[in-house]
Amino acid sequence: MKVDEERKDVFPIVVCGLNAEQADGLVIDDRVVLHNDHPSGILWTLPLVKSPQVTLEDALFWADCLAYLHDSPAFVRPAFEEFERYKYRYVNGGTQQGAVLTLVDEARDSVSYRPIKPFQPGTLEQTFFIRDYLHCLEMARESRHGPLTFVDFNQRHGDQLPLRDLYSVAARSIHLYAVGLRQMDHSSEYLCYYRAIESHTGNNGKRWIGESLRDLKSLTEDRIFVHHSEYPGADPVDAIAFYMFRAQERIDELLIKWRDPAGVAKYLYNTNRCGLAHGHHIVPVNFDSSYFELAADVCVVKLLARLAVEEAISVTRKA
């Protein structure tokens, strides 16, 4: 497949912690080929010859799917024009008048002065915002996968990634799941995953959860391998299997406390979901026992959200 080098509809997708070299040359939806911009790790969507126009909505959907497939935050890097359009600014972006840099040459015992050109409006914000945002997302990923780790590219679909055909039916749930991956705090992460369940069920999800807790083991067919960069010879850890172990431990605890799956579902919705989203019953967001219980509950709703997505796309496959 040949890339149309004259096309301008190219978007940069960043997937935190991904071994982007493994994605180089893969084709998405028979429309673009991924190009790894080493060493930045950016995946550029290069349009194929005679393929339809690539839109921002296409790129955002692909980024959500790549986030879902790798359990890693992903985003489409905004262009400078986007910053200017929305007038994004820091509260204090420093001087816009320029500055003078003092250079001290200790060997020659001399001092010289060199003027620094002022940043153009928006340039400072774009430069540092993207860097800081990426750093925050990478910290959120490492809070789950561990520091100094990276993720293998998911070979679930081989060299051809028919993302639109497979995942468009679950696009809203996948987007909410992808937003959850960007969260550093367990409370906001929990809400995003639960909303993905609600998007799939079309209601509060309690009945579906009660019926689906026993089906989580079906997710073991999926694999997301996480490596540690300091131990290159060690076997990678399967993130889904890890979450499954933690989720099952928590489900067993909750079944003892709430007696049956319906009781567990009620707890996950009434106590946690509503307690976080509304002000009637507040879940304390502090580093105490309730917070770490919520962290354990996140593993449960995370896998339930993935199960919701897999359930939706399985209907597409059968059709």
PEUR-V277316 format. One record per residue. N is the residue number from 1. RES is the residue in one small letter. OMEGA is omega in whole degrees, -180 to 180 (999 if undefined). NEAR is the number of other ideal C-beta (glycine too) atoms within 12 Angstrom. Layout:
n->N res->RES omega->OMEGA near->NEAR
n->N res->RES omega->OMEGA near->NEAR
//
This chain:
n->1 res->m omega->-174 near->21
n->2 res->k omega->179 near->14
n->3 res->v omega->176 near->22
n->4 res->d omega->-174 near->22
n->5 res->e omega->-180 near->13
n->6 res->e omega->-176 near->12
n->7 res->r omega->179 near->23
n->8 res->k omega->-178 near->13
n->9 res->d omega->-178 near->23
n->10 res->v omega->-178 near->32
n->11 res->f omega->178 near->36
n->12 res->p omega->179 near->30
n->13 res->i omega->178 near->45
n->14 res->v omega->174 near->39
n->15 res->v omega->-173 near->44
n->16 res->c omega->174 near->38
n->17 res->g omega->-176 near->40
n->18 res->l omega->171 near->41
n->19 res->n omega->-170 near->28
n->20 res->a omega->179 near->33
n->21 res->e omega->-180 near->20
n->22 res->q omega->-180 near->24
n->23 res->a omega->-176 near->38
n->24 res->d omega->178 near->22
n->25 res->g omega->179 near->22
n->26 res->l omega->-175 near->35
n->27 res->v omega->178 near->28
n->28 res->i omega->173 near->40
n->29 res->d omega->-178 near->30
n->30 res->d omega->-177 near->21
n->31 res->r omega->-178 near->35
n->32 res->v omega->173 near->40
n->33 res->v omega->-180 near->32
n->34 res->l omega->178 near->41
n->35 res->h omega->180 near->29
n->36 res->n omega->178 near->27
n->37 res->d omega->-179 near->21
n->38 res->h omega->4 near->15
n->39 res->p omega->-176 near->8
n->40 res->s omega->-178 near->20
n->41 res->g omega->178 near->31
n->42 res->i omega->175 near->30
n->43 res->l omega->179 near->41
n->44 res->w omega->179 near->32
n->45 res->t omega->-177 near->44
n->46 res->l omega->-176 near->35
n->47 res->p omega->176 near->33
n->48 res->l omega->180 near->26
n->49 res->v omega->177 near->17
n->50 res->k omega->176 near->14
n->51 res->s omega->-180 near->23
n->52 res->p omega->178 near->17
n->53 res->q omega->177 near->20
n->54 res->v omega->-179 near->30
n->55 res->t omega->176 near->18
n->56 res->l omega->179 near->23
n->57 res->e omega->176 near->18
n->58 res->d omega->-177 near->29
n->59 res->a omega->179 near->36
n->60 res->l omega->178 near->27
n->61 res->f omega->179 near->36
n->62 res->w omega->179 near->45
n->63 res->a omega->178 near->43
n->64 res->d omega->-180 near->39
n->65 res->c omega->179 near->38
n->66 res->l omega->176 near->43
n->67 res->a omega->-179 near->42
n->68 res->y omega->-176 near->43
n->69 res->l omega->-175 near->41
n->70 res->h omega->180 near->43
n->71 res->d omega->-177 near->44
n->72 res->s omega->178 near->45
n->73 res->p omega->178 near->40
n->74 res->a omega->177 near->44
n->75 res->f omega->174 near->35
n->76 res->v omega->-177 near->32
n->77 res->r omega->-178 near->32
n->78 res->p omega->177 near->27
n->79 res->a omega->180 near->20
n->80 res->f omega->-178 near->20
n->81 res->e omega->179 near->13
n->82 res->e omega->178 near->19
n->83 res->f omega->-179 near->26
n->84 res->e omega->-179 near->17
n->85 res->r omega->-177 near->12
n->86 res->y omega->175 near->15
n->87 res->k omega->178 near->12
n->88 res->y omega->179 near->23
n->89 res->r omega->170 near->20
n->90 res->y omega->172 near->20
n->91 res->v omega->177 near->7
n->92 res->n omega->-178 near->10
n->93 res->g omega->-179 near->22
n->94 res->g omega->-175 near->18
n->95 res->t omega->171 near->13
n->96 res->q omega->-175 near->19
n->97 res->q omega->-175 near->12
n->98 res->g omega->-179 near->14
n->99 res->a omega->178 near->15
n->100 res->v omega->179 near->15
n->101 res->l omega->179 near->13
n->102 res->t omega->180 near->13
n->103 res->l omega->-180 near->14
n->104 res->v omega->177 near->13
n->105 res->d omega->-176 near->10
n->106 res->e omega->-179 near->8
n->107 res->a omega->-179 near->6
n->108 res->r omega->179 near->9
n->109 res->d omega->-177 near->8
n->110 res->s omega->178 near->11
n->111 res->v omega->177 near->13
n->112 res->s omega->-177 near->13
n->113 res->y omega->180 near->12
n->114 res->r omega->180 near->13
n->115 res->p omega->176 near->13
n->116 res->i omega->179 near->16
n->117 res->k omega->178 near->15
n->118 res->p omega->174 near->16
n->119 res->f omega->171 near->21
n->120 res->q omega->180 near->16
n->121 res->p omega->179 near->17
n->122 res->g omega->-177 near->25
n->123 res->t omega->179 near->22
n->124 res->l omega->-179 near->25
n->125 res->e omega->-180 near->29
n->126 res->q omega->-176 near->28
n->127 res->t omega->-174 near->19
n->128 res->f omega->179 near->21
n->129 res->f omega->-180 near->25
n->130 res->i omega->179 near->27
n->131 res->r omega->-178 near->17
n->132 res->d omega->-180 near->16
n->133 res->y omega->178 near->25
n->134 res->l omega->179 near->29
n->135 res->h omega->179 near->18
n->136 res->c omega->180 near->21
n->137 res->l omega->178 near->32
n->138 res->e omega->176 near->32
n->139 res->m omega->177 near->22
n->140 res->a omega->178 near->32
n->141 res->r omega->-178 near->37
n->142 res->e omega->177 near->24
n->143 res->s omega->176 near->25
n->144 res->r omega->-175 near->36
n->145 res->h omega->-177 near->34
n->146 res->g omega->179 near->22
n->147 res->p omega->177 near->16
n->148 res->l omega->180 near->16
n->149 res->t omega->172 near->33
n->150 res->f omega->-172 near->34
n->151 res->v omega->174 near->41
n->152 res->d omega->173 near->30
n->153 res->f omega->-177 near->33
n->154 res->n omega->-178 near->31
n->155 res->q omega->-176 near->19
n->156 res->r omega->-176 near->27
n->157 res->h omega->178 near->24
n->158 res->g omega->-177 near->11
n->159 res->d omega->179 near->19
n->160 res->q omega->-178 near->22
n->161 res->l omega->179 near->32
n->162 res->p omega->-172 near->23
n->163 res->l omega->-178 near->38
n->164 res->r omega->-179 near->28
n->165 res->d omega->-174 near->22
n->166 res->l omega->-165 near->30
n->167 res->y omega->-178 near->36
n->168 res->s omega->180 near->24
n->169 res->v omega->-179 near->25
n->170 res->a omega->-173 near->36
n->171 res->a omega->-178 near->31
n->172 res->r omega->179 near->27
n->173 res->s omega->179 near->38
n->174 res->i omega->179 near->41
n->175 res->h omega->180 near->31
n->176 res->l omega->175 near->35
n->177 res->y omega->-180 near->46
n->178 res->a omega->177 near->44
n->179 res->v omega->177 near->31
n->180 res->g omega->180 near->40
n->181 res->l omega->-179 near->44
n->182 res->r omega->-173 near->34
n->183 res->q omega->176 near->29
n->184 res->m omega->-176 near->20
n->185 res->d omega->-177 near->24
n->186 res->h omega->-177 near->34
n->187 res->s omega->179 near->30
n->188 res->s omega->176 near->24
n->189 res->e omega->179 near->36
n->190 res->y omega->-178 near->39
n->191 res->l omega->-180 near->35
n->192 res->c omega->180 near->36
n->193 res->y omega->-179 near->47
n->194 res->y omega->178 near->44
n->195 res->r omega->175 near->33
n->196 res->a omega->176 near->41
n->197 res->i omega->180 near->45
n->198 res->e omega->178 near->30
n->199 res->s omega->-179 near->28
n->200 res->h omega->-174 near->35
n->201 res->t omega->-177 near->28
n->202 res->g omega->178 near->14
n->203 res->n omega->-177 near->14
n->204 res->n omega->173 near->23
n->205 res->g omega->-175 near->34
n->206 res->k omega->-179 near->29
n->207 res->r omega->-180 near->19
n->208 res->w omega->180 near->31
n->209 res->i omega->179 near->43
n->210 res->g omega->-179 near->29
n->211 res->e omega->-171 near->20
n->212 res->s omega->-178 near->33
n->213 res->l omega->-178 near->35
n->214 res->r omega->-177 near->18
n->215 res->d omega->-177 near->23
n->216 res->l omega->-177 near->36
n->217 res->k omega->178 near->19
n->218 res->s omega->-180 near->19
n->219 res->l omega->-179 near->32
n->220 res->t omega->177 near->23
n->221 res->e omega->179 near->17
n->222 res->d omega->-178 near->29
n->223 res->r omega->172 near->24
n->224 res->i omega->-172 near->41
n->225 res->f omega->-179 near->32
n->226 res->v omega->-180 near->35
n->227 res->h omega->173 near->27
n->228 res->h omega->-174 near->21
n->229 res->s omega->-180 near->19
n->230 res->e omega->-179 near->12
n->231 res->y omega->-174 near->15
n->232 res->p omega->-179 near->12
n->233 res->g omega->-177 near->9
n->234 res->a omega->178 near->13
n->235 res->d omega->177 near->13
n->236 res->p omega->178 near->24
n->237 res->v omega->177 near->25
n->238 res->d omega->-176 near->24
n->239 res->a omega->-178 near->37
n->240 res->i omega->178 near->34
n->241 res->a omega->178 near->26
n->242 res->f omega->178 near->27
n->243 res->y omega->-179 near->36
n->244 res->m omega->179 near->30
n->245 res->f omega->-180 near->22
n->246 res->r omega->-179 near->25
n->247 res->a omega->-179 near->35
n->248 res->q omega->175 near->24
n->249 res->e omega->-178 near->18
n->250 res->r omega->179 near->34
n->251 res->i omega->178 near->37
n->252 res->d omega->178 near->18
n->253 res->e omega->-177 near->19
n->254 res->l omega->178 near->32
n->255 res->l omega->176 near->22
n->256 res->i omega->-176 near->13
n->257 res->k omega->-173 near->16
n->258 res->w omega->167 near->24
n->259 res->r omega->-177 near->14
n->260 res->d omega->-179 near->19
n->261 res->p omega->179 near->27
n->262 res->a omega->177 near->22
n->263 res->g omega->177 near->22
n->264 res->v omega->179 near->35
n->265 res->a omega->178 near->37
n->266 res->k omega->178 near->24
n->267 res->y omega->-178 near->34
n->268 res->l omega->180 near->46
n->269 res->y omega->-173 near->37
n->270 res->n omega->-176 near->25
n->271 res->t omega->-174 near->30
n->272 res->n omega->-173 near->42
n->273 res->r omega->-179 near->35
n->274 res->c omega->179 near->24
n->275 res->g omega->177 near->26
n->276 res->l omega->-173 near->35
n->277 res->a omega->-175 near->23
n->278 res->h omega->-175 near->15
n->279 res->g omega->-177 near->9
n->280 res->h omega->176 near->11
n->281 res->h omega->-172 near->17
n->282 res->i omega->172 near->16
n->283 res->v omega->-180 near->32
n->284 res->p omega->178 near->19
n->285 res->v omega->180 near->21
n->286 res->n omega->179 near->14
n->287 res->f omega->176 near->13
n->288 res->d omega->-175 near->12
n->289 res->s omega->-178 near->12
n->290 res->s omega->-180 near->22
n->291 res->y omega->-179 near->21
n->292 res->f omega->170 near->18
n->293 res->e omega->177 near->27
n->294 res->l omega->178 near->35
n->295 res->a omega->177 near->29
n->296 res->a omega->179 near->28
n->297 res->d omega->179 near->40
n->298 res->v omega->179 near->37
n->299 res->c omega->-180 near->38
n->300 res->v omega->-177 near->44
n->301 res->v omega->177 near->48
n->302 res->k omega->180 near->43
n->303 res->l omega->175 near->40
n->304 res->l omega->177 near->50
n->305 res->a omega->177 near->49
n->306 res->r omega->178 near->44
n->307 res->l omega->178 near->41
n->308 res->a omega->178 near->39
n->309 res->v omega->-178 near->40
n->310 res->e omega->178 near->35
n->311 res->e omega->-180 near->28
n->312 res->a omega->-176 near->32
n->313 res->i omega->178 near->32
n->314 res->s omega->177 near->21
n->315 res->v omega->179 near->15
n->316 res->t omega->-180 near->19
n->317 res->r omega->-178 near->15
n->318 res->k omega->-180 near->9
n->319 res->a omega->999 near->10
//
